[in-house]
Amino acid sequence: MKPAYSRIAGTGRCLPEKILTNADLEKMVNTTDEWICSRTGIERRHIVAENETNLDLCEKAACNAMQAADVAAKDIDLVIVGTTTPDQIFPNMGCLLQRRLGIHACTAFSLEAACTGFIYALDIADKFIRSGSAKCALIVGGETLSRMTDWTDRSTCVLFGDGAGAVVLQASDEAGVLSTHLHADGQYADLLYFPSGVSKGFDDMKSGKDFIRMSGNEVFKVAVTKLGEIVTETLQANNMTADKLDWLIPHQANLRIIEATARKLKLPMERVILTVRDHGNTSTASVPMALDVAVRDGRIQRGQTLLLEAFGAGFTWGAALIRY
């Protein structure tokens, strides 16, 4: 019996309609378009409406991916949602999405690995399929970071946006997911974090305590180092050199970090998928959304080799080598 592999059968994304530009932020905090662009590469980001939630975004992204893969709810036998901003503590976002989509009785859960959540979910789904425990997995990364952002803090509010991205992963005779590589190191927990939670208790948002906190320079240094290490690890594990890659699809956090990773690979920026300018940092949604953008505009073609990578709070970091 031939071993089962997994391959990406379809991709999808959803962005809120509301756009917040750098010019808009100039009216809100002491910042400028030039300052934001020069330090992050971000020009605009999408923000959910008052009555819109993460689940709404995940549902639309999932439907688009399922349509692209030509699968129905009855075909899905695994649902994984990566997110740090669930609609509810429980039921988990996987179950909530299951209900929205009319998927019944299969394994469904969510996981929290910050910006690396989609890569973690992809790794888990690939192992489910390789083991024979699933044949068709729906993987979604969705965030509404605007709901936990301090819009008076110019060091963080310029960075984040909302959105969701999804893929359908199916069993295949040929390998699509070639390898996945995951890491974490909690010693860096105090460099990027949200201060409270259910067990610790929530501070009043108006107190100025319950918002994302980040030591930007320190995060940048560690991110560049760890992403450089993991792309090398991934290529070595596959006996591959960077020139064999067709596309790098990085976490869309900061243009300078992306450029540093491309330099490490000696990869021209023309072979890097960039959406950070238009989306900002959407955490675990950023990699699947960037993938969907490039699939739908025709840059990514079947048979090409893709390197996906991400880095997030925890710190967590991960990479996946994909033959699309």
C-alpha positions in Angstrom: 0.0 0.0 0.0 1.4 3.4 -1.0 1.9 5.9 1.8 -0.5 8.7 1.9 0.7 12.2 1.4 -1.1 15.5 1.7 -1.4 18.3 -0.9 -3.1 21.7 -1.0 -6.2 21.3 -3.1 -7.6 24.9 -2.6 -7.0 28.2 -1.0 -9.2 31.1 0.2 -9.1 34.3 2.2 -11.4 37.0 3.6 -10.6 40.6 4.5 -13.0 43.0 6.2 -14.3 45.8 4.0 -13.1 48.6 6.2 -9.6 49.9 5.4 -7.5 51.9 7.8 -4.7 53.8 6.0 -1.5 55.4 7.3 -3.2 58.8 6.6 -6.0 57.7 8.9 -3.6 56.8 11.6 -1.9 60.2 11.3 -5.2 61.7 12.6 -5.3 59.2 15.6 -1.7 59.1 16.9 1.6 61.0 16.6 2.9 59.3 13.5 3.4 59.8 9.8 3.0 57.7 6.7 6.7 58.0 6.0 7.6 56.8 9.6 5.3 53.8 9.2 6.4 52.8 5.7 10.1 53.2 6.4 10.0 51.0 9.5 7.3 48.4 8.5 6.5 48.6 4.8 2.8 48.9 5.8 0.5 51.4 4.0 -3.0 50.1 5.0 -4.7 47.4 6.9 -8.2 46.0 7.1 -10.3 46.3 10.3 -13.5 44.4 11.2 -16.7 46.3 11.6 -18.4 46.6 15.0 -20.8 43.7 14.3 -18.2 41.5 12.5 -16.2 38.7 14.2 -13.3 36.4 13.6 -15.7 33.6 12.9 -17.3 35.6 10.1 -13.9 36.0 8.4 -13.0 32.3 8.9 -16.3 31.2 7.5 -15.8 33.2 4.3 -12.2 32.2 3.9 -13.1 28.5 4.4 -15.9 28.7 1.9 -13.6 30.2 -0.7 -11.0 27.4 -0.1 -13.6 24.7 -0.3 -15.0 26.1 -3.5 -11.5 26.2 -5.0 -10.9 22.6 -4.0 -14.3 21.5 -5.2 -15.2 19.9 -1.9 -18.4 20.0 0.1 -19.0 20.0 3.9 -19.6 16.2 3.8 -16.0 15.7 2.4 -14.2 17.5 5.3 -13.1 15.1 8.1 -10.8 17.4 10.0 -11.1 21.1 10.9 -8.3 23.1 12.6 -8.4 26.9 13.2 -5.3 28.7 14.3 -6.1 32.0 16.2 -5.2 34.1 19.1 -8.6 36.0 19.0 -11.4 33.4 19.2 -15.0 34.5 19.3 -15.5 32.6 22.5 -13.3 30.7 25.0 -15.4 27.6 24.3 -16.7 26.0 22.3 -13.5 26.2 20.4 -13.3 28.0 17.0 -13.0 24.7 15.1 -16.4 23.6 16.5 -17.9 27.0 15.9 -16.7 27.0 12.3 -17.9 23.4 11.9 -21.5 24.5 12.8 -21.4 27.5 10.4 -20.3 25.3 7.5 -22.6 22.3 8.3 -19.8 19.9 8.9 -20.7 17.1 11.3 -19.0 14.6 13.6 -15.4 15.0 12.5 -12.4 16.1 14.6 -12.5 19.9 15.1 -10.3 22.1 17.3 -8.4 25.4 17.5 -4.9 26.1 18.5 -2.9 29.1 19.6 0.6 29.6 18.5 0.4 33.3 17.7 1.6 34.2 14.2 2.9 30.7 13.7 -0.5 29.1 14.2 -1.2 28.3 10.6 2.1 26.5 10.2 1.5 24.5 13.4 -2.0 23.6 12.1 -0.6 22.6 8.7 1.9 20.3 10.4 -0.8 18.7 12.4 -3.2 18.2 9.5 -0.4 16.8 7.4 0.3 14.2 10.1 -3.4 13.3 10.4 -3.5 12.6 6.7 -0.2 10.7 6.5 -1.3 8.5 9.4 -4.6 7.7 7.6 -6.7 9.5 10.3 -8.0 12.1 7.8 -8.4 12.4 4.1 -9.6 16.0 3.7 -8.7 18.7 6.2 -9.8 22.3 6.4 -7.1 24.6 7.9 -7.9 28.2 8.7 -5.9 31.0 10.2 -8.0 33.9 11.4 -7.5 37.0 13.5 -9.2 40.2 14.7 -6.1 41.8 16.3 -7.8 45.2 16.1 -9.8 44.1 19.1 -6.7 43.8 21.3 -4.7 46.7 20.0 -4.1 50.0 21.8 -5.0 52.6 19.2 -3.2 55.3 21.3 0.2 53.4 21.1 1.9 54.3 17.9 4.6 51.6 18.3 2.0 48.8 18.0 -1.3 50.2 16.5 0.4 50.8 13.1 1.3 47.2 12.7 -1.8 45.1 13.0 -4.8 44.2 10.8 -7.6 41.7 10.6 -8.3 38.8 8.2 -8.5 35.1 7.6 -6.9 32.6 5.2 -7.7 29.0 4.6 -6.5 25.9 2.7 -8.0 22.5 2.0 -5.5 19.7 2.4 -6.2 16.4 0.8 -4.7 12.9 0.7 -2.6 12.3 -2.3 -0.3 9.7 -3.9 2.3 12.4 -4.4 3.8 14.5 -1.7 2.6 18.1 -1.6 3.7 18.9 2.0 7.4 17.9 1.7 8.3 18.7 5.3 7.3 20.9 8.3 9.5 22.3 11.0 8.2 23.7 14.3 10.0 25.4 17.2 9.2 27.4 20.4 11.2 29.0 23.2 9.2 30.5 26.1 12.2 32.3 27.5 11.2 35.2 25.2 7.6 35.4 26.5 8.0 38.9 27.9 9.0 40.4 24.6 5.6 40.1 22.9 2.5 39.3 24.9 -1.0 40.1 25.9 -1.0 40.5 29.7 -4.2 38.8 31.0 -6.6 35.9 30.4 -9.3 33.8 31.9 -7.3 32.3 34.8 -5.3 35.4 35.6 -8.3 37.7 35.2 -8.9 40.5 32.7 -8.0 44.1 33.4 -10.4 46.8 32.3 -9.5 47.7 28.7 -9.9 51.4 29.6 -7.1 51.0 32.2 -4.6 50.7 29.4 -3.4 47.3 30.6 -5.2 44.9 28.4 -3.5 45.5 25.1 -0.7 43.9 23.0 2.7 44.7 24.5 5.8 44.4 22.4 9.6 45.2 22.7 10.0 45.9 19.0 13.8 46.0 18.7 14.3 42.8 20.6 11.5 41.0 18.7 13.1 42.1 15.4 16.5 40.7 16.3 15.3 37.3 17.5 12.9 37.0 14.5 15.6 37.6 12.0 17.9 35.1 13.7 15.3 32.3 14.1 13.8 32.7 10.7 17.3 32.5 9.1 18.0 29.3 11.1 14.7 27.6 10.2 14.9 28.3 6.5 18.4 26.7 6.5 17.1 23.8 8.6 14.2 23.2 6.1 16.4 23.3 3.0 19.0 21.0 4.6 16.3 18.5 5.6 15.3 18.3 2.0 18.8 18.3 0.5 17.8 21.5 -1.4 19.4 24.8 -2.2 17.6 28.1 -2.1 17.9 28.5 -5.9 15.5 25.6 -6.3 12.7 27.5 -4.5 10.1 29.1 -6.7 8.5 31.3 -4.0 9.1 32.4 -0.4 5.8 33.0 1.4 6.8 34.7 4.7 4.8 35.8 7.6 3.8 39.4 6.7 4.9 41.2 9.9 7.5 43.7 8.8 9.1 44.3 5.4 12.6 44.6 6.9 12.3 41.1 8.5 11.1 39.7 5.2 14.0 41.3 3.3 16.5 39.9 5.9 15.2 36.4 5.3 15.4 36.8 1.6 19.0 37.9 1.9 19.7 34.9 4.0 18.4 32.7 1.2 20.0 34.9 -1.5 16.6 35.0 -3.0 15.6 38.1 -5.1 12.5 39.9 -3.8 10.8 39.2 -7.1 10.4 35.6 -5.8 8.9 36.7 -2.4 5.2 37.0 -2.0 4.4 40.4 -0.3 1.1 41.5 1.1 2.3 43.3 4.2 1.8 46.7 2.4 -1.9 46.1 2.0 -2.8 43.8 5.0 -0.4 44.7 7.8 0.4 42.0 10.3 -2.6 39.7 10.5 -0.8 37.2 12.7 -1.7 33.6 11.8 -3.9 34.7 8.9 -1.0 36.3 7.0 0.7 33.2 5.4 -2.5 31.6 4.1 -3.8 34.9 2.9 -0.5 35.6 1.0 -0.6 32.1 -0.4 -4.2 32.7 -1.7 -3.3 36.1 -3.2 -0.5 34.6 -5.3 -2.5 31.5 -6.3 -5.4 33.5 -7.5 -3.3 36.1 -9.4 -1.5 33.3 -11.2 2.0 33.7 -9.9 1.9 30.4 -8.0 1.5 27.4 -10.4 1.0 23.7 -9.9 4.3 21.9 -9.5 6.2 24.9 -8.0 8.1 24.7 -4.8 7.1 27.0 -1.9 8.7 27.8 1.4 6.3 29.1 4.0 7.6 30.5 7.3 6.3 32.4 10.3 7.5 33.8 13.7 5.3 34.8 16.6 4.8 35.5 20.3 6.0 32.7 22.6 8.3 32.8 20.8 7.1 30.3 18.2 8.5 29.8 14.7 8.0 27.3 11.9 8.4 26.6 8.3 6.8 24.3 5.7 8.2 23.2 2.3 5.4 22.7 -0.2 5.2 21.4 -3.7 2.1 23.1 -4.9 
